[in-house]
Structures are given as C-alpha cells and as structure tokens.
Amino acid sequence: IQSDVASVKLKNTKYSYLPSIIGGGTHGYNWGQTIDQFTNQFATNRVQYNNFYLSSSFVLFSGLQNYYSQKIIEIDWQSQAYNKQIEERNLKIKVATTYLQALLNNEIYLALEEQLKLTRIQKVRITNLIEEEREPKHKLFEILAQEETDKYNILKANNDLNYTLLLLQQLMDMPYHSNFNISTFDTISNSNSSINEIDISSFPELKLSDLNIQKQELNTQSTKGRLYPTLLANGSLGSGYSGNSTYLTPTGESLSKPFGTQINDNFYQSASLSLTIPIFNKNTTNTQIQINRLESEQLKLDKEKQVLEIQNKIEQLKMNVSNSRAQFNSLKSVVKANEINYQNSLIQFENGVIAYFTLLEAKNRLFKAKSDLTQVKFQMLANNLILGFYLSK
C-alpha cells in the first residue's frame, strides 16, 4: 500500500509542470449606487450582472523546485521496495526461528517422556525386587518421587511447546488450533560454512540509506531554489453582462442591451508576466540550507554506523555457526560417553553396588548431555538460517 501511495504521488508530481486552469461564472443583482464594471457608470437601481471567465497560470522558472520535488518523490517510491524487502526478511526470520524453537521444545518434551519411561522401568524392577525381598521398600519411594518430578517436567515442557505453537500460528496470521502440528527434520546444513567474504553493499538497509542521503541532498537543492526569482506567465479571458448597459431606440426609448450582444461586446483577453525576486526573508532559507547539509552529514555517519553493525552481525552469525558446529560434534561424544556410563550405573544399581541416587545422577547427566546437544543443534540451525536470509537479501 505504501508503495502504491508513493507511486500515486510520483505521478502527481509530473502534473506540477503543467499550467493551472481555472474557470468560473457569477450571476447576481446589485441595489444602490455602484460603478458598473462594464459601463463604468453609476448604477442606482437594481441591476443584474454576470461575469464568465477562464484564467491560467504557468510557472516558467522557480529555481527548479518542481524538478527536485519530483526527484524526491521518486526516491520515496524506490525506498518502499527496500522497506518491503526488509519487512519480508524480518518476518521470515521471526517465523523460521519460532518454528525452530517449537521443534526444540518438542524434542525436549520427547526427551523428558523418555526420562519418565526409564524411571517407570526402574519402578517396575524395584517393585519386583521388593516383592522378592531382595531390596528394602524405601528405595521405591525415591523412584516414586522421581516419577512425579518427571511428570511435572513433562507438563511444563508441553506447556512451553503449546505456547510456541501459539506464537507460530499468530506470526502466520492463522486462527489458533490446539491440534496444530509441524513437520520435523534433522538436517544439519553446511551450505554457509565456507563463506568468508560477503558483499553487504547490496543489502536493502544500505540501499535505503543511500536513497535517504540522496533525498537529503535533493532537499538542499530544492531549498536553494527559494533564493532564485520566480517567473510566472498569466493569462485570462472572459466576458460579462450588465443590466445597466442600455441603448436608445429610434423612438428615444432606453432599453437594456441583449445578453448575447453584451457577451460578444464585453469579451476581453489578457496576458502578463510576473517576476518575484526574493530580497530578504530573515535569513530563513540560508538557515534551512545549513540544516539540510548538517542532516546530510548525519545520514552519512549513520550509514557508516549501519555498515559496521551489519558487518558485526554477519561475523557474529558466522562465528556462532562455526562454534555451534564444533560444540555439536563434541557433544555427540559426550552423549555417547554418558549413555555408556548410565548403562554401567544401571547394572551396578541392579546388583546393589550403588544407591539409586547415584543412578539418578548418571541419568540426569545423560539427559543434560542430550539436552545440550539438542539446543546446540537448533542454535546452529537458527544461526545458519538467519545468515542465509541475510545473504539472500
């Protein structure tokens, strides 16, 4: 819509080069003494009068202000295209990162369900050992407490997942559905891992900054136009009727001239040139020129700052992708080691070598390792995805 508004304004500026044309007509009556504009005589009785005219004015020169105004509107129109690109990219990033957060929450939820499953397996085993009088009954209480903790963690993880799915549907302007599901994937992309040099000059933010600088320079030129004289060409034509305009008949009777006769007789034309020269306006124009120049310098500094911010953001994303990939590969070994440790602790617990608390510690370390692996994986996916959106402009 904003792009269409700018387009309409751009079309309108092209009409500013055309002359203005005004037409009008008047019909009225006058009572009392007045000077008739068509007879130049005093009228004392009620007099009907009519006036019809067509006038035009054309700007021959005004310091090129119309030209610069058109260029400014052209820049506004071009800017909307870059604003649209930025809005689209930012929305894609929001939707994509929320989708990845939903996937992460879903994996955490599934991992906690697996934790509960393991706890219940232990509960069955301990119950059997207690029935065989091979283990004391108090060991079952520890597992029952852990089972309730696992249930709470699953409930919390499910709430987090549902909330993320709500945000995702809202971002996509969809009505909320509790049965809304998302597709999962397990792909680790390496497409951006080898990128070293990135040309950021074509980023829409910087293109927009360039246009704003150009626009400010055009504003300065347009303001300078106020220092020049303004030359206008004016023209008009018209005619009129007055009830006070009379003629004498051969019999000596005074009658009003017919309407059509007066319209022909009173037809007039005029043309003129008017020149307006600015001499002194309290230094307002020069002050505005100085302000425009300073604002132009500020925009240039803002662009330099923006370039640094984009460069920093890209470098941070690249480093985050590289670091999270290294962490991901390392954590896979950590998970494997903790799986072996947990299986070994399980055997020791069943043989009565270690207490359940020690087994629980091993299980929690395994869960933490898996959770860290999952989070690092999705951090890498998110950073890689965001980097890809920036590279695609």
C-alpha positions in Angstrom: 0.0 0.0 0.0 2.8 2.4 0.9 4.5 1.6 -2.4 1.2 2.4 -4.2 0.9 5.7 -2.3 4.4 6.7 -3.4 3.6 5.7 -7.0 0.5 8.0 -7.0 2.5 10.8 -5.5 5.1 10.3 -8.2 2.5 10.6 -11.0 1.1 13.7 -9.4 4.5 15.5 -9.4 4.6 15.2 -13.2 1.5 17.4 -13.4 3.2 20.2 -11.5 4.9 21.2 -14.8 1.5 21.9 -16.4 -0.3 25.2 -16.1 -3.2 25.7 -13.8 -6.6 26.5 -15.4 -9.5 28.0 -13.5 -13.0 28.7 -14.9 -15.8 30.5 -13.2 -19.0 32.4 -13.5 -21.0 34.9 -11.5 -24.7 35.8 -11.5 -26.1 38.4 -9.2 -28.0 41.6 -8.6 -27.0 44.9 -7.2 -29.1 47.6 -5.3 -27.9 51.1 -4.6 -25.2 53.2 -6.1 -22.3 51.4 -7.5 -19.9 51.7 -10.5 -20.8 49.2 -13.2 -17.6 47.3 -14.2 -18.7 47.0 -17.8 -20.2 50.5 -18.4 -18.1 52.5 -15.9 -21.2 54.3 -15.0 -23.0 54.7 -11.7 -26.0 52.4 -11.2 -28.6 53.3 -8.7 -31.4 50.9 -9.4 -31.4 47.1 -9.2 -29.0 45.8 -11.8 -28.4 42.3 -12.9 -24.8 41.4 -13.6 -23.0 38.3 -15.0 -19.3 37.5 -15.3 -17.8 34.5 -17.0 -14.0 33.9 -17.1 -11.2 31.4 -17.8 -7.7 32.1 -16.3 -4.4 30.2 -16.4 -1.1 30.5 -14.7 2.2 28.7 -15.7 5.4 28.6 -13.7 8.3 29.4 -16.2 11.0 29.3 -13.5 11.1 28.8 -9.8 14.7 27.7 -9.0 14.0 24.1 -10.3 11.9 23.4 -7.1 9.4 21.3 -9.1 12.2 19.2 -10.6 13.8 18.5 -7.2 10.4 17.7 -5.7 9.8 15.1 -8.4 13.2 13.5 -7.7 12.4 13.4 -4.0 9.1 11.6 -4.7 11.0 9.2 -7.0 13.3 8.3 -4.1 10.3 7.8 -1.8 8.9 5.4 -4.3 12.1 3.5 -4.7 12.5 3.3 -0.9 9.3 1.4 -0.5 10.7 -1.5 -2.4 13.6 -1.8 0.0 11.3 -1.3 3.0 9.3 -4.2 1.7 12.4 -6.4 1.4 13.4 -5.7 5.0 9.9 -6.3 6.3 9.7 -9.6 4.4 13.1 -10.8 5.6 12.4 -9.9 9.2 9.1 -11.7 9.1 10.8 -14.8 7.6 13.4 -14.7 10.4 10.6 -14.4 13.1 8.6 -17.3 11.6 11.6 -19.5 11.0 13.2 -19.0 14.4 9.8 -19.6 16.2 9.4 -22.8 14.1 12.9 -24.0 15.2 12.0 -23.1 18.8 8.9 -25.2 18.5 11.0 -28.1 17.2 13.4 -27.7 20.1 10.6 -27.7 22.6 9.2 -30.7 21.0 12.5 -32.6 21.3 12.8 -31.6 24.9 9.3 -32.9 25.5 10.1 -36.2 23.9 13.4 -36.5 25.8 11.5 -35.9 29.1 9.0 -38.6 28.1 11.9 -40.9 27.6 13.2 -40.0 31.1 9.8 -40.9 32.5 9.8 -44.2 30.7 13.2 -45.0 32.1 12.0 -44.1 35.6 9.0 -46.3 35.3 11.1 -49.2 34.1 13.2 -48.8 37.2 10.0 -48.6 39.3 8.9 -52.0 37.9 12.3 -53.5 38.5 12.5 -52.2 42.1 8.9 -53.4 42.8 9.8 -56.9 41.6 13.0 -56.9 43.8 11.0 -55.7 46.8 8.4 -58.5 46.2 11.3 -60.9 46.1 12.6 -59.3 49.4 15.9 -58.5 47.7 15.5 -54.7 48.2 14.1 -52.6 51.0 10.8 -50.8 50.5 12.2 -47.3 51.0 14.0 -47.5 47.6 10.7 -47.5 45.9 9.8 -44.1 47.5 12.9 -42.5 45.8 11.7 -43.7 42.4 8.1 -42.6 43.0 9.3 -39.1 43.9 11.4 -39.0 40.7 8.4 -40.2 38.7 6.3 -37.3 40.0 9.2 -34.9 39.2 9.4 -36.3 35.6 5.6 -35.8 35.2 5.9 -32.2 36.2 8.8 -31.6 33.9 6.8 -33.1 31.0 3.8 -30.9 31.8 6.0 -27.8 31.8 7.7 -28.8 28.6 4.3 -29.5 27.0 3.1 -26.0 28.0 6.2 -24.4 26.5 5.6 -26.3 23.3 2.0 -25.3 23.1 2.9 -21.7 23.7 5.5 -21.7 21.0 3.0 -23.2 18.6 0.5 -20.5 19.5 3.2 -17.8 18.7 4.0 -19.5 15.4 0.3 -19.5 14.3 -0.1 -15.9 15.3 3.0 -14.9 13.3 1.5 -16.6 10.3 -1.9 -14.9 10.9 -3.6 -18.2 11.4 -6.5 -18.8 13.8 -5.3 -20.8 16.8 -5.9 -24.6 16.7 -4.8 -26.8 19.6 -4.2 -29.7 17.2 -1.8 -27.7 15.0 1.2 -29.8 14.1 4.6 -29.0 12.5 6.9 -31.2 10.4 10.2 -32.1 11.9 13.6 -32.6 10.3 17.1 -33.5 11.3 19.3 -31.9 8.7 22.5 -30.1 9.6 23.3 -27.7 6.8 26.8 -26.9 5.8 25.9 -24.5 3.0 27.3 -21.4 4.7 30.2 -22.9 6.5 32.7 -22.0 3.8 31.6 -18.3 3.3 34.5 -16.0 4.0 33.8 -12.7 2.3 30.3 -11.3 2.0 29.4 -8.3 -0.1 27.0 -6.3 2.0 26.7 -3.3 -0.3 23.5 -4.7 -1.9 21.8 -5.2 1.5 18.4 -3.3 1.4 19.3 -1.4 4.6 22.3 0.2 2.9 20.4 0.8 -0.3 17.8 2.6 1.8 20.5 4.7 3.5 21.9 5.7 0.1 18.5 6.8 -1.0 18.0 8.8 2.2 21.3 10.6 1.6 20.3 11.4 -2.0 16.9 12.6 -0.8 18.5 14.9 1.7 20.9 16.3 -0.9 17.9 17.0 -3.2 16.1 18.7 -0.3 19.1 21.0 0.0 19.0 21.8 -3.8 15.2 22.4 -3.6 15.7 24.8 -0.7 18.4 26.7 -2.7 15.7 27.2 -5.3 14.0 29.6 -3.0 16.9 32.0 -3.5 16.1 32.4 -7.2 13.5 34.6 -8.7 10.1 33.1 -9.7 8.7 33.9 -13.2 5.1 33.3 -13.9 3.0 33.6 -17.1 -0.6 34.5 -16.6 -3.5 34.7 -19.0 -7.2 35.1 -18.8 -10.3 35.6 -21.0 -13.9 36.3 -20.2 -17.0 38.3 -20.7 -20.0 39.6 -18.9 -23.4 41.2 -18.8 -24.7 44.2 -17.0 -28.3 45.3 -16.8 -27.1 48.9 -16.6 -25.8 48.7 -20.2 -28.5 50.3 -22.4 -29.1 51.8 -25.9 -31.6 54.2 -27.3 -34.2 53.1 -29.8 -35.1 55.2 -32.8 -38.2 56.3 -30.8 -35.9 57.5 -28.0 -36.7 54.7 -25.6 -33.8 53.4 -23.4 -33.5 49.6 -23.4 -31.0 47.1 -21.9 -28.6 45.6 -24.5 -29.4 42.0 -25.2 -27.5 39.3 -23.3 -25.8 37.8 -26.3 -24.8 41.2 -27.7 -23.1 42.2 -24.4 -21.3 38.8 -24.2 -19.8 39.5 -27.6 -19.1 43.2 -27.0 -17.6 42.7 -23.5 -15.3 39.8 -24.4 -11.8 40.5 -23.0 -8.3 38.8 -23.1 -5.2 39.5 -21.0 -1.7 38.1 -20.8 1.1 39.0 -18.4 4.4 38.0 -16.9 5.1 38.4 -13.2 8.6 38.2 -11.7 9.1 37.7 -7.9 12.6 38.4 -6.6 13.4 37.3 -3.0 15.4 40.0 -1.4 15.3 39.3 2.3 13.4 36.7 4.3 15.1 37.0 7.7 17.8 34.5 6.6 15.3 31.6 6.8 16.3 30.0 3.5 20.1 30.1 4.2 19.4 28.7 7.7 17.4 25.8 6.3 20.2 25.1 3.7 22.8 24.8 6.5 20.4 22.5 8.5 19.9 20.3 5.4 23.7 20.0 4.9 24.3 19.0 8.5 21.5 16.5 8.3 23.1 15.1 5.2 26.4 14.6 7.1 24.5 12.9 9.9 22.9 10.5 7.4 26.3 9.6 6.1 27.6 8.9 9.6 24.5 6.8 10.3 25.3 4.8 7.2 28.8 4.2 8.3 27.5 3.0 11.7 25.0 0.8 9.9 27.7 -0.8 7.8 29.6 -1.7 10.9 26.6 -3.1 12.6 25.7 -5.3 9.7 29.3 -6.5 9.4 29.4 -7.2 13.1 26.1 -9.1 12.9 27.3 -11.2 9.9 30.6 -12.0 11.6 28.8 -13.0 14.8 26.4 -15.3 12.9 29.3 -16.9 11.1 31.2 -17.4 14.3 28.1 -18.8 16.1 27.6 -21.3 13.2 31.2 -22.4 13.4 31.3 -22.6 17.2 27.9 -24.4 17.5 29.0 -26.9 14.8 32.2 -27.7 16.8 30.1 -28.0 20.0 27.6 -30.2 18.3 30.3 -32.6 17.1 31.9 -32.6 20.6 28.6 -33.1 22.4 27.8 -36.2 20.3 30.8 -37.8 22.0 29.7 -36.6 25.4 26.2 -38.1 24.9 27.8 -41.4 23.8 30.0 -41.5 26.9 27.1 -40.7 29.2 25.0 -43.4 27.6 27.7 -45.9 28.4 28.1 -44.6 31.9 24.3 -44.8 32.5 24.1 -48.4 31.3 27.0 -49.3 33.6 25.4 -47.5 36.5 22.2 -49.3 35.8 23.9 -52.7 36.0 25.7 -51.6 39.3 22.4 -50.4 40.8 20.6 -53.7 39.9 23.4 -55.6 41.5 23.3 -53.5 44.6 26.7 -51.9 44.2 25.4 -48.3 44.1 22.4 -46.5 45.5 19.6 -45.1 43.4 20.7 -41.6 44.0 24.0 -42.4 42.1 22.0 -44.0 39.3 19.8 -40.9 39.2 22.8 -38.7 38.9 24.0 -40.7 35.9 20.6 -40.5 34.3 20.4 -36.7 34.8 23.9 -36.3 33.3 22.8 -38.2 30.3 19.6 -36.1 30.0 21.6 -32.9 30.3 24.1 -34.0 27.7 21.2 -34.9 25.3 19.5 -31.6 26.1 22.7 -29.6 25.4 23.2 -31.5 22.2 19.6 -30.7 21.1 19.9 -27.0 22.0 23.3 -26.6 20.2 21.9 -28.3 17.1 19.0 -25.8 16.9 21.2 -22.9 17.7 23.3 -23.9 14.8 20.3 -24.3 12.6 18.8 -20.9 13.6 22.1 -19.0 13.1 22.6 -20.8 9.8 19.1 -20.0 8.7 19.3 -16.3 9.7 22.6 -16.0 7.9 21.0 -17.5 4.8 18.2 -14.9 4.9 20.7 -12.1 5.1 22.7 -13.5 2.2 19.6 -13.8 0.1 18.9 -10.0 0.8 
